[in-house]
Amino acid sequence: MTLTGFDLVIFDCDGVLVDSERIAVRVDAQVMSALGCAFTEAEIIERFVGCSREQHTALVEARLGRPLDPDWHAEFRHLYLAAFDAELTAVDGVVAALAEIPEPWCVASNSSREGVERNLKLVGLHDRFAGRVFSANDVAEGKPAPDLFLHAAREMGADPARCVVVEDSPYGVRAARAAGMRAFGYIGGLTTAERLADSGAVLFDDMRALPELLRTAGE
């Protein structure tokens, strides 16, 4: 298979490569309750999924009505790690999809580099992306700003106009479009078609269909 018209495929991580968001949303709800600013799981999906840590903190502070310590996440990190260790899996169908998609590809995530690499290792995908993991740590502003995707393209030696992004959140799709890249929106997880409607992304709900979608879109 060739991806005529595309020089690079950029994958988000959470919800696209690893099925972490279902777990994280559940733990987020526990953490928010402990902080005294309860969010429902539906609110967490709407507001938090795909956002940067800075955006996450700002949303929590707005609900609390007070600032949080800069390292407030550290107190709760063990809850996420324990849940991921026990439950994390690769997104259904993504291993088969990767086997059919030619390189080069990379990861660009709003999560920390440490977190992305840890989760990829847990599901056995790290070796496929070794040396090609980019995170919000690498840029001044994460998604929905285009900085992260532009950084990934630059590091991989690709023209942004010839890159395609695989995302599952409105933040990520907006970042891809702002970077001048094509976007494919995965709606087989927590993200619904309604949330990505009118985003300009090509929507799909089965990772096994991605290779053929990329091939036909790139012709």
C-alpha positions as CSV (number, residue, x, y, z in Angstrom):
1,M,0.0,0.0,0.0
2,T,1.2,3.5,-0.7
3,L,-0.1,6.8,0.7
4,T,0.0,8.9,-2.5
5,G,-0.2,12.5,-1.4
6,F,0.9,12.0,2.2
7,D,4.5,12.0,3.5
8,L,3.7,11.5,7.2
9,V,0.9,10.1,9.3
10,I,0.7,11.7,12.8
11,F,-1.2,9.7,15.5
12,D,-2.6,11.1,18.7
13,C,-2.1,8.6,21.5
14,D,-4.9,8.6,24.0
15,G,-8.1,7.2,22.5
16,V,-6.3,6.6,19.1
17,L,-3.5,4.2,19.9
18,V,-4.2,3.3,23.6
19,D,-7.7,2.9,25.0
20,S,-6.9,5.1,28.0
21,E,-9.7,7.7,27.9
22,R,-12.4,5.4,29.3
23,I,-10.1,4.7,32.3
24,A,-8.9,8.3,32.7
25,V,-12.5,9.7,32.7
26,R,-13.5,7.4,35.5
27,V,-10.4,8.4,37.6
28,D,-10.9,12.1,36.7
29,A,-14.4,11.9,38.2
30,Q,-12.9,10.5,41.5
31,V,-10.2,13.2,41.5
32,M,-12.6,16.0,40.9
33,S,-14.8,14.8,43.7
34,A,-11.8,14.7,46.1
35,L,-10.9,18.3,45.1
36,G,-14.5,19.4,45.9
37,C,-15.5,20.3,42.4
38,A,-17.5,17.5,41.0
39,F,-17.8,17.0,37.3
40,T,-20.0,14.4,35.7
41,E,-18.3,11.9,33.4
42,A,-20.3,13.5,30.5
43,E,-18.8,16.9,31.4
44,I,-15.3,15.4,31.6
45,I,-15.7,13.9,28.2
46,E,-16.9,17.2,26.8
47,R,-14.4,19.5,28.4
48,F,-11.3,17.5,29.3
49,V,-10.7,14.8,26.6
50,G,-7.9,15.9,24.4
51,C,-7.1,19.1,26.2
52,S,-3.7,20.1,27.5
53,R,-2.8,20.0,31.2
54,E,-2.9,23.8,31.3
55,Q,-6.4,23.8,29.9
56,H,-7.4,21.1,32.3
57,T,-6.1,23.0,35.3
58,A,-7.9,26.2,34.1
59,L,-11.2,24.4,33.9
60,V,-10.9,22.9,37.3
61,E,-9.8,26.2,38.9
62,A,-12.8,27.9,37.3
63,R,-15.2,25.4,38.8
64,L,-13.4,25.6,42.2
65,G,-13.2,29.4,42.2
66,R,-9.6,29.3,43.4
67,P,-6.1,28.6,42.1
68,L,-4.4,25.2,42.4
69,D,-0.8,24.5,43.3
70,P,1.3,24.0,40.1
71,D,1.9,20.4,40.9
72,W,-1.6,19.5,42.0
73,H,-1.7,16.5,39.7
74,A,1.1,14.8,41.5
75,E,-1.1,13.9,44.5
76,F,-3.4,11.8,42.3
77,R,-0.9,10.4,39.7
78,H,-0.8,7.0,41.4
79,L,-4.5,6.5,40.8
80,Y,-4.1,6.8,37.1
81,L,-1.0,4.7,37.0
82,A,-2.6,1.9,39.0
83,A,-5.7,1.9,36.7
84,F,-3.6,1.9,33.5
85,D,-1.4,-0.9,34.8
86,A,-4.5,-3.0,35.5
87,E,-6.7,-2.2,32.5
88,L,-4.9,-0.4,29.6
89,T,-5.1,-2.0,26.2
90,A,-4.4,-0.9,22.7
91,V,-7.4,0.6,20.8
92,D,-9.3,-2.2,19.1
93,G,-8.0,-2.8,15.6
94,V,-5.0,-0.4,15.8
95,V,-2.4,-3.1,15.7
96,A,-3.8,-4.5,12.5
97,A,-4.1,-1.0,11.0
98,L,-0.5,-0.2,11.8
99,A,0.6,-3.4,10.0
100,E,-0.9,-2.0,6.8
101,I,0.1,1.6,7.0
102,P,3.6,2.3,5.7
103,E,6.0,4.5,7.6
104,P,6.8,7.2,8.3
105,W,4.5,7.8,11.2
106,C,4.8,9.3,14.6
107,V,2.9,10.2,17.8
108,A,2.0,13.8,18.8
109,S,0.1,14.0,22.1
110,N,-1.0,16.6,24.6
111,S,0.0,14.2,27.4
112,S,3.5,14.2,28.8
113,R,6.3,12.4,26.9
114,E,6.8,10.2,30.0
115,G,3.1,9.3,30.1
116,V,2.8,8.6,26.4
117,E,5.9,6.3,26.3
118,R,4.8,4.5,29.5
119,N,1.3,3.8,28.0
120,L,2.7,2.7,24.7
121,K,5.0,0.2,26.5
122,L,2.1,-1.1,28.5
123,V,0.2,-2.1,25.3
124,G,3.3,-3.3,23.4
125,L,3.4,-0.4,20.8
126,H,6.4,1.5,22.1
127,D,8.9,-0.1,19.7
128,R,6.9,0.9,16.7
129,F,7.2,4.6,17.7
130,A,10.6,4.7,19.4
131,G,12.3,8.0,18.7
132,R,9.1,9.4,17.1
133,V,7.1,10.5,20.2
134,F,6.3,14.2,20.4
135,S,4.4,15.8,23.3
136,A,3.1,19.1,24.6
137,N,6.4,19.2,26.5
138,D,8.1,20.0,23.2
139,V,6.2,23.2,22.4
140,A,5.0,26.4,24.0
141,E,1.4,25.7,23.5
142,G,-0.4,22.3,23.0
143,K,-3.5,21.5,21.0
144,P,-5.7,23.1,19.9
145,A,-2.8,25.3,18.8
146,P,-1.0,23.9,15.7
147,D,2.4,24.1,17.3
148,L,2.7,20.4,18.3
149,F,1.8,19.1,14.9
150,L,4.0,21.6,13.1
151,H,6.9,20.5,15.4
152,A,6.3,16.9,14.7
153,A,6.3,17.5,10.9
154,R,9.5,19.6,11.2
155,E,11.3,16.9,13.2
156,M,10.2,14.2,10.8
157,G,11.2,16.3,7.8
158,A,7.7,16.4,6.3
159,D,5.8,19.2,4.6
160,P,2.7,20.0,6.8
161,A,0.6,20.2,3.7
162,R,1.5,16.5,3.0
163,C,0.8,15.3,6.5
164,V,-2.4,13.6,7.8
165,V,-3.4,13.5,11.5
166,V,-5.4,10.7,13.2
167,E,-7.3,12.2,16.1
168,D,-10.3,11.6,18.4
169,S,-10.9,15.0,19.9
170,P,-12.1,18.4,18.7
171,Y,-9.0,19.9,20.2
172,G,-6.8,17.7,18.1
173,V,-8.8,18.2,14.9
174,R,-8.7,21.9,15.3
175,A,-4.9,21.8,15.8
176,A,-4.5,19.7,12.7
177,R,-6.6,22.0,10.6
178,A,-4.8,25.0,11.9
179,A,-1.5,23.4,10.9
180,G,-2.8,22.9,7.4
181,M,-3.0,19.2,7.7
182,R,-5.7,16.7,6.7
183,A,-7.5,15.2,9.7
184,F,-9.2,11.8,10.3
185,G,-11.5,11.7,13.3
186,Y,-11.9,8.4,15.1
187,I,-15.3,8.1,16.6
188,G,-15.1,4.5,17.9
189,G,-14.2,5.5,21.4
190,L,-15.7,8.2,23.7
191,T,-15.9,10.8,21.0
192,T,-19.2,10.9,19.1
193,A,-19.8,11.9,15.5
194,E,-21.8,14.9,16.9
195,R,-18.7,16.2,18.7
196,L,-16.6,16.2,15.5
197,A,-19.4,17.2,13.1
198,D,-18.4,20.1,10.9
199,S,-14.8,19.8,12.0
200,G,-13.5,19.2,8.5
201,A,-12.2,15.7,9.6
202,V,-13.0,12.5,7.8
203,L,-14.9,10.5,10.4
204,F,-14.5,6.7,10.9
205,D,-15.4,4.3,13.6
206,D,-13.2,1.2,13.0
207,M,-9.4,1.4,13.1
208,R,-9.3,-1.5,10.7
209,A,-10.7,0.8,8.0
210,L,-8.0,3.4,8.4
211,P,-5.4,2.0,6.0
212,E,-7.9,2.0,3.1
213,L,-9.2,5.5,4.1
214,L,-5.7,6.9,4.0
215,R,-5.0,5.3,0.7
216,T,-8.1,6.6,-1.0
217,A,-7.8,10.1,0.6
218,G,-4.2,10.4,-0.6
219,E,-4.9,9.5,-4.2
